[in-house]
């Protein structure tokens, strides 16, 4: 688990609402944000990954690899 100081609510809102932190309006990428997951723009839809977090990239790559292996094994 990461050890960091939780950013203030004001800082979180600035980061989440800054269009420069959203690639194509869908992918949250903010290297300054230490959080791995943030609430989606529409809060009722759950959480979203911070793609600037190296741990998230590893997790996503492993999930994609597992799906590809399952597809290859099912043939």
TIRO-2110 file (N, C-alpha, C; in Angstrom, 1 decimal):
// TIRO-2110
0.8, -1.2, 0.0, N, 1, A
0.0, 0.0, 0.0, CA, 1, A
0.9, 1.2, 0.0, C, 1, A
0.4, 2.2, -0.7, N, 2, A
1.2, 3.4, -0.8, CA, 2, A
1.2, 4.3, 0.5, C, 2, A
2.3, 4.9, 0.7, N, 3, A
2.3, 5.8, 1.9, CA, 3, A
2.4, 7.3, 1.4, C, 3, A
1.4, 8.0, 1.5, N, 4, A
1.4, 9.4, 1.0, CA, 4, A
0.4, 10.2, 1.8, C, 4, A
0.5, 11.5, 1.8, N, 5, A
-0.4, 12.4, 2.4, CA, 5, A
-1.6, 12.6, 1.5, C, 5, A
-2.8, 12.4, 2.0, N, 6, A
-4.0, 12.6, 1.2, CA, 6, A
-4.1, 14.1, 0.8, C, 6, A
-4.3, 14.3, -0.5, N, 7, A
-4.4, 15.7, -1.0, CA, 7, A
-5.7, 16.3, -0.4, C, 7, A
-5.7, 17.7, -0.3, N, 8, A
-6.9, 18.3, 0.2, CA, 8, A
-8.1, 18.2, -0.8, C, 8, A
-9.3, 18.4, -0.4, N, 9, A
-10.4, 18.3, -1.3, CA, 9, A
-10.3, 19.3, -2.4, C, 9, A
-9.8, 20.5, -2.1, N, 10, A
-9.7, 21.5, -3.1, CA, 10, A
-8.7, 21.1, -4.2, C, 10, A
-7.6, 20.5, -3.8, N, 11, A
-6.6, 20.0, -4.8, CA, 11, A
-7.2, 18.8, -5.6, C, 11, A
-7.9, 17.9, -4.9, N, 12, A
-8.5, 16.8, -5.7, CA, 12, A
-9.5, 17.3, -6.7, C, 12, A
-10.3, 18.3, -6.3, N, 13, A
-11.3, 18.9, -7.3, CA, 13, A
-10.6, 19.6, -8.5, C, 13, A
-9.5, 20.3, -8.2, N, 14, A
-8.7, 20.9, -9.2, CA, 14, A
-8.2, 19.9, -10.2, C, 14, A
-7.6, 18.8, -9.7, N, 15, A
-7.0, 17.8, -10.5, CA, 15, A
-8.1, 17.1, -11.4, C, 15, A
-9.2, 16.7, -10.7, N, 16, A
-10.3, 16.0, -11.4, CA, 16, A
-11.0, 16.8, -12.5, C, 16, A
-11.1, 18.1, -12.2, N, 17, A
-11.8, 19.0, -13.2, CA, 17, A
-10.9, 19.6, -14.2, C, 17, A
-9.6, 19.4, -14.1, N, 18, A
-8.6, 20.0, -15.1, CA, 18, A
-8.7, 19.2, -16.4, C, 18, A
-9.1, 19.7, -17.5, N, 19, A
-9.2, 18.9, -18.7, CA, 19, A
-7.8, 18.4, -19.2, C, 19, A
-6.7, 19.0, -18.8, N, 20, A
-5.4, 18.6, -19.2, CA, 20, A
-5.1, 17.2, -18.6, C, 20, A
-5.8, 16.8, -17.5, N, 21, A
-5.5, 15.6, -16.8, CA, 21, A
-6.3, 14.4, -17.4, C, 21, A
-7.1, 14.7, -18.4, N, 22, A
-8.0, 13.7, -19.0, CA, 22, A
-7.6, 13.6, -20.5, C, 22, A
-7.1, 12.4, -20.9, N, 23, A
-6.8, 12.1, -22.3, CA, 23, A
-8.1, 11.7, -23.0, C, 23, A
-8.4, 12.4, -24.1, N, 24, A
-9.6, 12.2, -24.8, CA, 24, A
-10.9, 12.3, -24.0, C, 24, A
-10.8, 12.9, -22.8, N, 25, A
-11.9, 13.1, -21.9, CA, 25, A
-12.3, 11.8, -21.2, C, 25, A
-11.6, 10.7, -21.4, N, 26, A
-11.9, 9.4, -20.8, CA, 26, A
-10.9, 8.9, -19.9, C, 26, A
-9.6, 9.1, -20.1, N, 27, A
-8.6, 8.5, -19.4, CA, 27, A
-7.9, 9.5, -18.5, C, 27, A
-7.9, 9.2, -17.2, N, 28, A
-7.3, 10.1, -16.2, CA, 28, A
-5.8, 9.8, -16.1, C, 28, A
-5.0, 10.9, -16.4, N, 29, A
-3.6, 10.7, -16.4, CA, 29, A
-3.0, 12.0, -15.7, C, 29, A
-2.6, 11.8, -14.4, N, 30, A
-2.0, 12.9, -13.6, CA, 30, A
-0.9, 12.4, -12.7, C, 30, A
0.3, 12.6, -13.2, N, 31, A
1.5, 12.1, -12.4, CA, 31, A
1.6, 12.7, -11.0, C, 31, A
1.0, 13.9, -10.8, N, 32, A
1.1, 14.6, -9.5, CA, 32, A
0.1, 14.0, -8.5, C, 32, A
-0.9, 13.3, -9.0, N, 33, A
-1.9, 12.7, -8.1, CA, 33, A
-1.4, 11.3, -7.6, C, 33, A
-1.2, 11.2, -6.3, N, 34, A
-0.7, 9.9, -5.8, CA, 34, A
-1.8, 8.8, -5.7, C, 34, A
-3.1, 9.1, -5.9, N, 35, A
-4.1, 8.2, -5.8, CA, 35, A
-4.2, 7.3, -7.0, C, 35, A
-4.4, 6.0, -6.8, N, 36, A
-4.5, 5.0, -7.9, CA, 36, A
-5.9, 5.1, -8.5, C, 36, A
-6.9, 5.3, -7.8, N, 37, A
-8.2, 5.4, -8.3, CA, 37, A
-8.9, 6.7, -7.8, C, 37, A
-9.7, 7.2, -8.7, N, 38, A
-10.4, 8.5, -8.4, CA, 38, A
-11.9, 8.2, -8.8, C, 38, A
-12.8, 9.0, -8.2, N, 39, A
-14.2, 8.9, -8.6, CA, 39, A
-14.4, 9.3, -10.0, C, 39, A
-15.3, 8.7, -10.8, N, 40, A
-15.6, 9.1, -12.2, CA, 40, A
-16.2, 10.5, -12.2, C, 40, A
-16.2, 11.1, -13.4, N, 41, A
-16.8, 12.4, -13.5, CA, 41, A
-18.3, 12.4, -13.1, C, 41, A
-19.0, 11.3, -13.4, N, 42, A
-20.3, 11.1, -12.9, CA, 42, A
-20.2, 10.1, -11.7, C, 42, A
-20.2, 10.6, -10.5, N, 43, A
-19.9, 9.9, -9.3, CA, 43, A
-20.6, 8.6, -9.2, C, 43, A
-21.9, 8.5, -9.7, N, 44, A
-22.7, 7.3, -9.5, CA, 44, A
-22.2, 6.1, -10.3, C, 44, A
-21.2, 6.4, -11.3, N, 45, A
-20.7, 5.3, -12.1, CA, 45, A
-19.5, 4.6, -11.6, C, 45, A
-19.1, 5.0, -10.4, N, 46, A
-18.0, 4.3, -9.7, CA, 46, A
-16.6, 5.0, -9.7, C, 46, A
-15.6, 4.2, -10.0, N, 47, A
-14.2, 4.7, -9.9, CA, 47, A
-13.5, 4.6, -11.2, C, 47, A
-12.4, 5.3, -11.3, N, 48, A
-11.6, 5.3, -12.5, CA, 48, A
-10.1, 5.2, -12.2, C, 48, A
-9.3, 4.6, -13.0, N, 49, A
-7.9, 4.4, -12.7, CA, 49, A
-7.1, 5.7, -13.1, C, 49, A
-6.0, 5.9, -12.4, N, 50, A
-5.1, 7.0, -12.7, CA, 50, A
-4.0, 6.3, -13.5, C, 50, A
-4.0, 6.5, -14.8, N, 51, A
-3.1, 5.8, -15.7, CA, 51, A
-1.6, 6.3, -15.6, C, 51, A
-1.4, 7.3, -14.8, N, 52, A
0.0, 7.7, -14.5, CA, 52, A
0.6, 6.9, -13.4, C, 52, A
-0.1, 6.1, -12.7, N, 53, A
0.4, 5.3, -11.6, CA, 53, A
1.0, 4.0, -12.2, C, 53, A
2.3, 3.8, -12.0, N, 54, A
2.9, 2.6, -12.6, CA, 54, A
2.3, 1.3, -12.1, C, 54, A
1.8, 1.2, -10.9, N, 55, A
1.1, 0.0, -10.4, CA, 55, A
-0.1, -0.3, -11.2, C, 55, A
-0.9, 0.7, -11.5, N, 56, A
-2.1, 0.5, -12.3, CA, 56, A
-1.8, 0.0, -13.7, C, 56, A
-0.7, 0.5, -14.3, N, 57, A
-0.3, 0.0, -15.6, CA, 57, A
0.1, -1.5, -15.6, C, 57, A
0.7, -1.9, -14.5, N, 58, A
1.1, -3.3, -14.4, CA, 58, A
-0.2, -4.2, -14.2, C, 58, A
-1.1, -3.7, -13.4, N, 59, A
-2.4, -4.4, -13.2, CA, 59, A
-3.1, -4.6, -14.5, C, 59, A
-3.2, -3.5, -15.2, N, 60, A
-4.0, -3.5, -16.5, CA, 60, A
-3.3, -4.4, -17.5, C, 60, A
-2.0, -4.4, -17.6, N, 61, A
-1.2, -5.2, -18.5, CA, 61, A
-1.5, -6.7, -18.1, C, 61, A
-1.5, -7.0, -16.8, N, 62, A
-1.7, -8.4, -16.4, CA, 62, A
-3.1, -8.9, -16.8, C, 62, A
-4.1, -8.0, -16.6, N, 63, A
-5.5, -8.3, -16.9, CA, 63, A
-5.6, -8.6, -18.4, C, 63, A
-5.0, -7.7, -19.3, N, 64, A
-5.1, -7.9, -20.7, CA, 64, A
-4.4, -9.2, -21.1, C, 64, A
-3.2, -9.5, -20.5, N, 65, A
-2.5, -10.7, -20.8, CA, 65, A
-3.4, -12.0, -20.4, C, 65, A
-4.0, -11.9, -19.3, N, 66, A
-4.9, -13.0, -18.8, CA, 66, A
-6.0, -13.2, -19.8, C, 66, A
-6.6, -12.2, -20.3, N, 67, A
-7.7, -12.3, -21.3, CA, 67, A
-7.2, -12.9, -22.6, C, 67, A
-6.0, -12.4, -23.0, N, 68, A
-5.5, -13.0, -24.2, CA, 68, A
-5.2, -14.5, -24.1, C, 68, A
-4.6, -14.9, -23.0, N, 69, A
-4.3, -16.3, -22.7, CA, 69, A
-5.6, -17.1, -22.7, C, 69, A
-6.6, -16.6, -22.1, N, 70, A
-7.9, -17.3, -22.1, CA, 70, A
-8.5, -17.4, -23.5, C, 70, A
-8.4, -16.4, -24.3, N, 71, A
-8.9, -16.5, -25.7, CA, 71, A
-8.1, -17.5, -26.5, C, 71, A
-6.7, -17.5, -26.3, N, 72, A
-5.9, -18.5, -27.0, CA, 72, A
-6.2, -19.9, -26.6, C, 72, A
-6.4, -20.1, -25.3, N, 73, A
-6.7, -21.5, -24.8, CA, 73, A
-8.1, -22.0, -25.2, C, 73, A
-9.0, -21.1, -25.5, N, 74, A
-10.4, -21.5, -25.9, CA, 74, A
-10.5, -21.9, -27.3, C, 74, A
-9.4, -21.7, -28.1, N, 75, A
-9.5, -22.1, -29.5, CA, 75, A
-9.1, -23.6, -29.7, C, 75, A
END
